């Protein structure tokens, strides 16, 4: 969604509206026609979910006729979105559907009643075109405003009913999602994150004891540790693995080209891939590829964090990466062993000061942070733990988070002091407010650039700009401003996310929820309020200066005229925006550009072809709810907008139903269970407040021909309606708010409960290393896998007894499907080396390189990836360790 700029609002007239309608309709027709033609041939772009290599993630193709696909899409059940992409995506589509239902009767009634009331037999001068249908056009006959006040009451109560209906449906959807067996039995549903834990409770036994009063008790406690240098070492190893994959693939490609060239010289146009004796393949890579043609790079010189061309030591990339991976693995193994050897149990008042605190703990290399993940045996216990008052001291264990998953965690925000976190919140929102206030400066600068030709005439010190060639001035004035404005609007969500991260929000979904609020506030202020005021005030300014005493009546007449600009904005989003969402020409072009430029390794090709596309809820929802605010604000003032907005939401409904069924993928770990929806309902209330405040002000500004207040009763009734809306808003929040945040005990019998363990927890996670080894040997003799029982991660207590050989691949448990579960251990403390993915080539060089890597201590494979004799790489399945990274 593009931002709204103030300069455009001033120029919006009926003529520009007609021009915008014709232009956007033409663009819509062209883009939809192109989508219709391209869709059957580019499934990877337009239906990527039907092409997934993993069968359980694949959906059925969109079976529709060449020209009848819109009808098929319309008939497709939108409820399928929940099965495919979860509650967040489903409730977003449901929100669009709700807006269609809200606006449809408003559209018909307002056009039938208000448009004749404001346009027939009025005597307001200079009211032509769309201006005939706006609120100010009836100012000479104030009695007509009775229709406006009646309809605003009628529409408001209609919106009330829809809000309650949808909030009730949201509550049902969320509760059904929470008790769904597939979700209810997941670790995500049974785990909470607690921050601000005091030192006396920073041990597994203390937290177990604290939460033992909850039903089912605690299944597992994951104390977070300050890992210091380990995360950077882990990142170094991950980067080296990626670099090694690129270098190995480049080596094989070069070898294939040299081999093919040699065969052509020796045999003319002979077969480029004859059978090769494995015995002479031992040093084939070295014999085929000269040393100077092997992949190489330069190391950063001195203190520089990055390398520069021609500066720094030049090294063989493959040899350097192998050494870097082996060295990083050694450091990680040592650090993980240190983690396992250091006990996290808290002694009883070791220093004799009469209290148990962090000073009683022995000095540790990796001390615990003031946070922990706690997994319960019953799902209801997790909800009770989050909503119960946990500690008797201020701010201690006050911040608790439900439905957390390891991929969603922001690990750097787990150790903040509770007081520091609250100070950061104040700073974060103060910075957000300052950004909203001062954002007008760069936007104004962009506006100045767009009028540089006139500026260089008026300002002598800019006269040199007038001497530039006309094409240069055209580029500066016509191309540069929209590019700069687009860059500014791209930077804004990034900056707001940084504010949220600085605030200390520990999850990415929480970051998106915070961004949704901040971005919406910014959009309403900059893209709506300032535009409206600037447009109306500037339009009325000449008349005000000529007759200052008539300011009230002039503002009542001119402020509604900004609606013409917003009509063009709704057209832009509903026609060009929707068609662009279907066609997505940028993604189509970038797909092949990326394959050509970046598609050099099996992993990069897999990510380009089969990488899952997701949405940023923090920016998507506000861009839609901004349209709601604009529509509600002008639904009575300029009823023409109602029909356009209803059509726009209908087109968005079709677009996002298609995208969430066949293109976007919402991973369960990033699903909030629909928590974005109630925030969107709050935005709907904002739209109602804006509408009612604007109408209230306009009613009080209306004057009779004799200069007296012409709509005072209507203004008083608007004040009453505002009070009613505030009261209804409070009722909705108080009735549905607790159901959004907590799970009711009346449904506890439907939640998941872990079966009673057959072994004591200490038998699973504790014991000496020799005892664990004996148990594993007995299980092997009996034909069972030693990893069938849970194994402790080296990031929490119990893992100190894990065998040394497991330190580079220590997982908590193995699932029924054989996948390893690393629990809530930090990646640097448990994840293994990412397997280097090399393509299998016709010369068997890939297999040889895999063996050489293994001899160097680097895990590698050629599974699921091939390279033909021309050096082209392709994949047949996901990476073997996809689930771990």
Helices and strands as residue ranges (DSSP letters): H 6-11, H 14-38, H 43-46, G 48-50, G 55-57, H 69-75, H 80-119, G 129-133, G 135-138, G 142-144, H 145-179, H 181-184, H 187-190, E 191-195, G 199-201, H 204-210, G 211-213, E 218-225, H 230-267, G 278-281, H 284-288, G 291-293, E 296-298, E 314-316, H 317-341, G 358-360, E 368-376, H 379-387, E 399-402, G 406-408, G 411-413, H 418-449, H 452-458, G 460-462, H 463-466, H 470-474, I 475-480, H 481-503, H 508-524, I 525-529, H 530-546, G 548-550, H 551-558, G 559-562, H 563-571, I 572-577, H 578-583, H 585-597, H 602-610, H 617-634, H 640-662, G 668-670, H 675-701, H 712-741, G 745-750, H 761-765, H 769-781, G 799-801, G 804-806, E 813-814, E 820-821, H 827-830, E 836-837, E 840-841, H 845-855, E 860-861, E 865-867, E 873-875, G 882-884
